[in-house]
Amino acid sequence: EQLQRFKAVADLAPVGILQTNMLWEAVYVNNRWCDICGFSNEQMSGMGWINAFYHEDVANSLEKLRDAIVNGLEFNAEIRFQTVSGEIVWVEFRARPLVSSKSEIEGFIATLADCTYRHTTEEKLRNLAECDALTGLANRTLFRDRLMHALLRTNRHGALVLLCLDLDGFKNINDTLGHDAGDELLVSVAQRLKSCVREEDTVARVGGDEFGILMEGIKSSHFAAEISEKILRKLESPLYIGGVEVFISTSIGIAF
């Protein structure tokens, strides 16, 4: 009766529930756990429950889980799972050890809650706060924050380069071709700027037609000049906005 009652309650629970033995083999998995993971009950039995972990996170997550359980502590973390169809699911994973009357750890019991919606919403809000909606580049707030942190790291990471760019004649394009054309041009310029710098560099739109580029760990000021010349050459090529050939140039200020 107790087993039937436990199974009924566990299957009705809004969270996934898993229980393992001392070998970490799953001896019980409720329906909700399988629903979240996208695997069947049979696939989750034994050591199969580990297959739901996202491949890039599995080693780190299991190591932290093991350390907590072995030391008799509760484990709580937000981690990524991957369903059979390949969909990434963010879950809140909680586990605590099961201790026998002899104070020996006989496995653990874990709960699982799907927090994908909250995680995705928080990421979208963060992007709205830190990214330029038009170009997808960093905005002025994020750029300033990264600049402040970069200035504190110069002793460790070497000098930094700050490039300030302003498009020449952008107002004329807005006036003659319209604001939609101007927006399209800004997006194209943003893509060209990103192609001129390294992956780790920050490119930001800090104003209407103003851009900033932050590069850390630069050993020579000549590098800044080379990047600036590369940008000037890149922007010399005509842009095609609404079927019209448009030429744009920029003025660049450099701080090393």
C-alpha atoms as a printed R data frame, in Angstrom:
    type eleno elety resid chain resno      x      y       z
1   ATOM     1    CA   GLU     A     1  0.000  0.000   0.000
2   ATOM     2    CA   GLN     A     2  2.849  2.375   0.822
3   ATOM     3    CA   LEU     A     3  4.563  1.615  -2.497
4   ATOM     4    CA   GLN     A     4  1.329  2.156  -4.421
5   ATOM     5    CA   ARG     A     5  0.693  5.404  -2.570
6   ATOM     6    CA   PHE     A     6  4.258  6.636  -3.244
7   ATOM     7    CA   LYS     A     7  4.003  5.786  -6.949
8   ATOM     8    CA   ALA     A     8  0.639  7.534  -7.282
9   ATOM     9    CA   VAL     A     9  1.927 10.691  -5.573
10  ATOM    10    CA   ALA     A    10  5.215 10.637  -7.500
11  ATOM    11    CA   ASP     A    11  3.464 10.314 -10.868
12  ATOM    12    CA   LEU     A    12  1.141 13.212 -10.002
13  ATOM    13    CA   ALA     A    13  4.019 15.439  -8.873
14  ATOM    14    CA   PRO     A    14  4.794 18.457 -11.109
15  ATOM    15    CA   VAL     A    15  8.514 17.596 -10.936
16  ATOM    16    CA   GLY     A    16 10.498 14.636 -12.189
17  ATOM    17    CA   ILE     A    17 11.646 12.163  -9.535
18  ATOM    18    CA   LEU     A    18 14.518  9.684  -9.800
19  ATOM    19    CA   GLN     A    19 15.964  7.273  -7.256
20  ATOM    20    CA   THR     A    20 19.241  5.388  -7.605
21  ATOM    21    CA   ASN     A    21 20.997  2.599  -5.712
22  ATOM    22    CA   MET     A    22 24.569  2.772  -4.406
23  ATOM    23    CA   LEU     A    23 25.878  2.022  -7.918
24  ATOM    24    CA   TRP     A    24 23.990  5.083  -9.225
25  ATOM    25    CA   GLU     A    25 21.677  2.860 -11.257
26  ATOM    26    CA   ALA     A    26 18.142  4.244 -11.541
27  ATOM    27    CA   VAL     A    27 15.728  2.008  -9.670
28  ATOM    28    CA   TYR     A    28 12.756  4.357 -10.012
29  ATOM    29    CA   VAL     A    29 11.868  7.159 -12.443
30  ATOM    30    CA   ASN     A    30  8.449  8.810 -12.508
31  ATOM    31    CA   ASN     A    31  6.538  9.780 -15.649
32  ATOM    32    CA   ARG     A    32  7.277 13.494 -15.297
33  ATOM    33    CA   TRP     A    33 11.043 12.849 -15.365
34  ATOM    34    CA   CYS     A    34 10.635 10.981 -18.653
35  ATOM    35    CA   ASP     A    35  8.401 13.710 -20.083
36  ATOM    36    CA   ILE     A    36 11.001 16.414 -19.360
37  ATOM    37    CA   CYS     A    37 13.902 14.358 -20.716
38  ATOM    38    CA   GLY     A    38 12.030 13.047 -23.742
39  ATOM    39    CA   PHE     A    39 13.110  9.469 -23.021
40  ATOM    40    CA   SER     A    40 11.049  6.408 -22.139
41  ATOM    41    CA   ASN     A    41 11.051  4.824 -18.679
42  ATOM    42    CA   GLU     A    42 13.069  1.891 -20.026
43  ATOM    43    CA   GLN     A    43 15.684  4.225 -21.534
44  ATOM    44    CA   MET     A    44 16.106  5.967 -18.170
45  ATOM    45    CA   SER     A    45 16.570  2.767 -16.145
46  ATOM    46    CA   GLY     A    46 19.984  1.576 -14.987
47  ATOM    47    CA   MET     A    47 22.652  4.087 -16.046
48  ATOM    48    CA   GLY     A    48 20.504  5.301 -18.937
49  ATOM    49    CA   TRP     A    49 19.397  8.431 -17.044
50  ATOM    50    CA   ILE     A    50 22.850  9.935 -17.662
51  ATOM    51    CA   ASN     A    51 22.175  9.978 -21.427
52  ATOM    52    CA   ALA     A    52 19.786 12.901 -20.934
53  ATOM    53    CA   PHE     A    53 22.638 15.232 -19.912
54  ATOM    54    CA   TYR     A    54 23.838 17.579 -22.653
55  ATOM    55    CA   HIS     A    55 27.124 16.128 -23.918
56  ATOM    56    CA   GLU     A    56 29.170 19.285 -23.213
57  ATOM    57    CA   ASP     A    57 27.959 19.439 -19.589
58  ATOM    58    CA   VAL     A    58 27.815 15.795 -18.535
59  ATOM    59    CA   ALA     A    59 31.363 15.416 -17.154
60  ATOM    60    CA   ASN     A    60 31.315 18.637 -15.131
61  ATOM    61    CA   SER     A    61 27.765 18.103 -13.842
62  ATOM    62    CA   LEU     A    62 28.349 14.502 -12.760
63  ATOM    63    CA   GLU     A    63 31.595 15.419 -11.020
64  ATOM    64    CA   LYS     A    64 29.866 18.114  -8.960
65  ATOM    65    CA   LEU     A    65 26.947 15.766  -8.246
66  ATOM    66    CA   ARG     A    66 29.317 13.021  -7.091
67  ATOM    67    CA   ASP     A    67 31.258 15.392  -4.814
68  ATOM    68    CA   ALA     A    68 28.036 16.543  -3.145
69  ATOM    69    CA   ILE     A    69 26.532 13.071  -2.660
70  ATOM    70    CA   VAL     A    70 29.770 11.491  -1.391
71  ATOM    71    CA   ASN     A    71 30.076 14.260   1.204
72  ATOM    72    CA   GLY     A    72 26.457 13.872   2.266
73  ATOM    73    CA   LEU     A    73 25.424 17.252   0.835
74  ATOM    74    CA   GLU     A    74 22.506 18.401  -1.293
75  ATOM    75    CA   PHE     A    75 23.223 19.155  -4.952
76  ATOM    76    CA   ASN     A    76 21.339 21.955  -6.699
77  ATOM    77    CA   ALA     A    77 22.142 23.332 -10.151
78  ATOM    78    CA   GLU     A    78 20.629 24.538 -13.410
79  ATOM    79    CA   ILE     A    79 21.975 22.336 -16.190
80  ATOM    80    CA   ARG     A    80 21.215 21.476 -19.793
81  ATOM    81    CA   PHE     A    81 19.510 18.266 -20.915
82  ATOM    82    CA   GLN     A    82 19.108 17.097 -24.497
83  ATOM    83    CA   THR     A    83 16.053 15.152 -25.637
84  ATOM    84    CA   VAL     A    84 16.033 12.290 -28.125
85  ATOM    85    CA   SER     A    85 15.045 14.768 -30.862
86  ATOM    86    CA   GLY     A    86 18.048 16.966 -30.036
87  ATOM    87    CA   GLU     A    87 16.126 19.769 -28.291
88  ATOM    88    CA   ILE     A    88 18.039 21.560 -25.510
89  ATOM    89    CA   VAL     A    89 16.107 21.761 -22.218
90  ATOM    90    CA   TRP     A    90 17.221 23.765 -19.176
91  ATOM    91    CA   VAL     A    91 16.377 21.983 -15.923
92  ATOM    92    CA   GLU     A    92 16.745 22.617 -12.224
93  ATOM    93    CA   PHE     A    93 18.367 19.452 -10.872
94  ATOM    94    CA   ARG     A    94 18.207 18.782  -7.105
95  ATOM    95    CA   ALA     A    95 19.598 15.682  -5.409
96  ATOM    96    CA   ARG     A    96 20.297 14.509  -1.877
97  ATOM    97    CA   PRO     A    97 21.933 11.291  -0.633
98  ATOM    98    CA   LEU     A    98 19.946  8.350   0.701
99  ATOM    99    CA   VAL     A    99 21.553  7.217   3.965
100 ATOM   100    CA   SER     A   100 20.993  3.799   5.574
101 ATOM   101    CA   SER     A   101 20.521  3.100   9.283
102 ATOM   102    CA   LYS     A   102 24.256  2.333   9.363
103 ATOM   103    CA   SER     A   103 25.022  5.843   8.021
104 ATOM   104    CA   GLU     A   104 26.098  4.438   4.668
105 ATOM   105    CA   ILE     A   105 25.166  6.213   1.434
106 ATOM   106    CA   GLU     A   106 22.882  3.917  -0.559
107 ATOM   107    CA   GLY     A   107 22.370  6.183  -3.577
108 ATOM   108    CA   PHE     A   108 20.441  9.395  -3.968
109 ATOM   109    CA   ILE     A   109 17.016 10.738  -4.822
110 ATOM   110    CA   ALA     A   110 16.691 13.616  -7.285
111 ATOM   111    CA   THR     A   111 14.010 15.971  -8.555
112 ATOM   112    CA   LEU     A   112 13.880 17.665 -11.927
113 ATOM   113    CA   ALA     A   113 12.000 20.829 -12.939
114 ATOM   114    CA   ASP     A   114 11.848 22.287 -16.449
115 ATOM   115    CA   CYS     A   115 13.055 25.917 -16.300
116 ATOM   116    CA   THR     A   116 13.601 26.431 -20.041
117 ATOM   117    CA   TYR     A   117 10.962 29.161 -20.341
118 ATOM   118    CA   ARG     A   118 12.390 31.187 -17.453
119 ATOM   119    CA   HIS     A   119 15.948 30.714 -18.691
120 ATOM   120    CA   THR     A   120 14.992 31.766 -22.234
121 ATOM   121    CA   THR     A   121 13.031 34.775 -20.972
122 ATOM   122    CA   GLU     A   122 15.948 35.936 -18.804
123 ATOM   123    CA   GLU     A   123 18.302 35.585 -21.781
124 ATOM   124    CA   LYS     A   124 15.981 37.649 -23.986
125 ATOM   125    CA   LEU     A   125 15.711 40.364 -21.328
126 ATOM   126    CA   ARG     A   126 19.495 40.384 -20.955
127 ATOM   127    CA   ASN     A   127 19.890 40.738 -24.723
128 ATOM   128    CA   LEU     A   128 17.407 43.624 -24.763
129 ATOM   129    CA   ALA     A   129 19.387 45.351 -22.026
130 ATOM   130    CA   GLU     A   130 22.827 44.763 -23.538
131 ATOM   131    CA   CYS     A   131 22.385 44.494 -27.309
132 ATOM   132    CA   ASP     A   132 21.470 46.969 -30.018
133 ATOM   133    CA   ALA     A   133 18.087 45.881 -31.360
134 ATOM   134    CA   LEU     A   134 18.882 46.839 -34.963
135 ATOM   135    CA   THR     A   135 22.386 45.459 -35.528
136 ATOM   136    CA   GLY     A   136 22.672 42.837 -32.782
137 ATOM   137    CA   LEU     A   137 25.947 44.436 -31.651
138 ATOM   138    CA   ALA     A   138 26.692 45.393 -28.061
139 ATOM   139    CA   ASN     A   139 24.952 48.625 -27.061
140 ATOM   140    CA   ARG     A   140 26.460 51.655 -25.292
141 ATOM   141    CA   THR     A   141 25.747 50.240 -21.805
142 ATOM   142    CA   LEU     A   142 27.450 46.892 -22.423
143 ATOM   143    CA   PHE     A   143 30.324 48.557 -24.289
144 ATOM   144    CA   ARG     A   144 30.991 50.931 -21.403
145 ATOM   145    CA   ASP     A   145 30.866 48.050 -18.915
146 ATOM   146    CA   ARG     A   146 33.386 46.004 -20.918
147 ATOM   147    CA   LEU     A   147 35.630 49.045 -21.323
148 ATOM   148    CA   MET     A   148 35.671 49.655 -17.568
149 ATOM   149    CA   HIS     A   149 36.586 46.013 -16.903
150 ATOM   150    CA   ALA     A   150 39.225 46.049 -19.661
151 ATOM   151    CA   LEU     A   151 40.915 49.099 -18.119
152 ATOM   152    CA   LEU     A   152 41.251 47.208 -14.837
153 ATOM   153    CA   ARG     A   153 42.858 44.239 -16.589
154 ATOM   154    CA   THR     A   154 45.581 46.043 -18.563
155 ATOM   155    CA   ASN     A   155 48.322 45.071 -16.083
156 ATOM   156    CA   ARG     A   156 47.522 41.398 -16.618
157 ATOM   157    CA   HIS     A   157 46.327 41.243 -20.220
158 ATOM   158    CA   GLY     A   158 48.424 43.928 -21.884
159 ATOM   159    CA   ALA     A   159 47.338 47.150 -23.544
160 ATOM   160    CA   LEU     A   160 43.932 47.748 -25.030
161 ATOM   161    CA   VAL     A   161 42.846 49.581 -28.153
162 ATOM   162    CA   LEU     A   162 39.708 51.687 -28.413
163 ATOM   163    CA   LEU     A   163 38.424 52.674 -31.855
164 ATOM   164    CA   CYS     A   164 35.653 55.259 -32.214
165 ATOM   165    CA   LEU     A   165 33.954 55.368 -35.618
166 ATOM   166    CA   ASP     A   166 31.505 57.810 -37.121
167 ATOM   167    CA   LEU     A   167 29.979 57.269 -40.578
168 ATOM   168    CA   ASP     A   168 30.514 60.142 -43.004
169 ATOM   169    CA   GLY     A   169 27.425 61.492 -44.757
170 ATOM   170    CA   PHE     A   170 24.975 59.108 -43.107
171 ATOM   171    CA   LYS     A   171 22.373 61.852 -42.709
172 ATOM   172    CA   ASN     A   172 22.306 62.378 -46.476
173 ATOM   173    CA   ILE     A   173 21.452 58.690 -47.009
174 ATOM   174    CA   ASN     A   174 18.613 58.914 -44.481
175 ATOM   175    CA   ASP     A   175 17.299 62.067 -46.155
176 ATOM   176    CA   THR     A   176 17.475 60.768 -49.745
177 ATOM   177    CA   LEU     A   177 16.687 57.043 -49.409
178 ATOM   178    CA   GLY     A   178 14.655 57.014 -46.189
179 ATOM   179    CA   HIS     A   179 15.176 55.649 -42.694
180 ATOM   180    CA   ASP     A   180 14.560 52.028 -43.715
181 ATOM   181    CA   ALA     A   181 17.490 52.283 -46.125
182 ATOM   182    CA   GLY     A   182 19.539 53.897 -43.365
183 ATOM   183    CA   ASP     A   183 18.773 51.001 -41.029
184 ATOM   184    CA   GLU     A   184 19.729 48.478 -43.706
185 ATOM   185    CA   LEU     A   185 23.005 50.309 -44.226
186 ATOM   186    CA   LEU     A   186 23.797 50.252 -40.492
187 ATOM   187    CA   VAL     A   187 23.239 46.495 -40.386
188 ATOM   188    CA   SER     A   188 25.594 45.997 -43.348
189 ATOM   189    CA   VAL     A   189 28.245 48.233 -41.772
190 ATOM   190    CA   ALA     A   190 27.973 46.284 -38.503
191 ATOM   191    CA   GLN     A   191 28.600 42.994 -40.342
192 ATOM   192    CA   ARG     A   192 31.641 44.448 -42.127
193 ATOM   193    CA   LEU     A   193 33.093 45.782 -38.889
194 ATOM   194    CA   LYS     A   194 32.756 42.392 -37.201
195 ATOM   195    CA   SER     A   195 34.549 40.740 -40.115
196 ATOM   196    CA   CYS     A   196 37.554 43.029 -39.564
197 ATOM   197    CA   VAL     A   197 38.260 42.141 -35.938
198 ATOM   198    CA   ARG     A   198 38.986 39.071 -33.853
199 ATOM   199    CA   GLU     A   199 36.324 36.821 -32.319
200 ATOM   200    CA   GLU     A   200 37.077 38.066 -28.801
201 ATOM   201    CA   ASP     A   201 36.897 41.779 -29.675
202 ATOM   202    CA   THR     A   202 33.816 43.857 -28.823
203 ATOM   203    CA   VAL     A   203 32.053 45.782 -31.569
204 ATOM   204    CA   ALA     A   204 29.262 48.100 -30.406
205 ATOM   205    CA   ARG     A   205 26.799 50.582 -31.811
206 ATOM   206    CA   VAL     A   206 26.990 53.419 -29.320
207 ATOM   207    CA   GLY     A   207 24.834 55.983 -31.136
208 ATOM   208    CA   GLY     A   208 22.889 56.629 -34.330
209 ATOM   209    CA   ASP     A   209 25.760 56.125 -36.781
210 ATOM   210    CA   GLU     A   210 28.524 55.822 -34.186
211 ATOM   211    CA   PHE     A   211 30.370 52.579 -33.483
212 ATOM   212    CA   GLY     A   212 33.005 51.539 -30.962
213 ATOM   213    CA   ILE     A   213 35.530 48.697 -31.097
214 ATOM   214    CA   LEU     A   214 37.383 47.400 -28.047
215 ATOM   215    CA   MET     A   215 40.399 45.102 -28.393
216 ATOM   216    CA   GLU     A   216 42.343 43.709 -25.431
217 ATOM   217    CA   GLY     A   217 45.788 42.145 -25.139
218 ATOM   218    CA   ILE     A   218 47.336 44.266 -27.897
219 ATOM   219    CA   LYS     A   219 51.143 44.367 -27.852
220 ATOM   220    CA   SER     A   220 51.734 47.124 -30.393
221 ATOM   221    CA   SER     A   221 49.947 50.316 -31.424
222 ATOM   222    CA   HIS     A   222 50.740 49.364 -35.034
223 ATOM   223    CA   PHE     A   223 48.056 46.686 -34.733
224 ATOM   224    CA   ALA     A   224 45.433 49.373 -34.110
225 ATOM   225    CA   ALA     A   225 46.537 51.239 -37.217
226 ATOM   226    CA   GLU     A   226 46.399 48.051 -39.299
227 ATOM   227    CA   ILE     A   227 42.858 47.267 -38.119
228 ATOM   228    CA   SER     A   228 41.766 50.836 -38.837
229 ATOM   229    CA   GLU     A   229 43.158 50.667 -42.381
230 ATOM   230    CA   LYS     A   230 41.444 47.306 -42.859
231 ATOM   231    CA   ILE     A   231 38.113 48.850 -41.798
232 ATOM   232    CA   LEU     A   232 38.569 51.818 -44.146
233 ATOM   233    CA   ARG     A   233 39.274 49.476 -47.067
234 ATOM   234    CA   LYS     A   234 36.323 47.241 -46.143
235 ATOM   235    CA   LEU     A   235 33.910 50.175 -46.141
236 ATOM   236    CA   GLU     A   236 35.210 51.490 -49.470
237 ATOM   237    CA   SER     A   237 33.333 48.748 -51.313
238 ATOM   238    CA   PRO     A   238 29.837 49.888 -52.367
239 ATOM   239    CA   LEU     A   239 26.726 48.710 -50.522
240 ATOM   240    CA   TYR     A   240 23.520 47.831 -52.351
241 ATOM   241    CA   ILE     A   241 20.578 49.268 -50.432
242 ATOM   242    CA   GLY     A   242 17.157 48.778 -51.996
243 ATOM   243    CA   GLY     A   243 18.767 48.135 -55.376
244 ATOM   244    CA   VAL     A   244 20.739 51.385 -55.176
245 ATOM   245    CA   GLU     A   245 24.548 51.450 -55.073
246 ATOM   246    CA   VAL     A   246 25.634 53.388 -51.988
247 ATOM   247    CA   PHE     A   247 29.144 54.441 -50.995
248 ATOM   248    CA   ILE     A   248 30.002 55.061 -47.363
249 ATOM   249    CA   SER     A   249 33.146 56.056 -45.495
250 ATOM   250    CA   THR     A   250 34.061 56.510 -41.859
251 ATOM   251    CA   SER     A   251 36.254 58.615 -39.634
252 ATOM   252    CA   ILE     A   252 38.152 56.667 -36.970
253 ATOM   253    CA   GLY     A   253 39.667 57.868 -33.704
254 ATOM   254    CA   ILE     A   254 42.185 55.613 -31.983
255 ATOM   255    CA   ALA     A   255 43.187 55.394 -28.306
256 ATOM   256    CA   PHE     A   256 45.945 52.944 -27.313
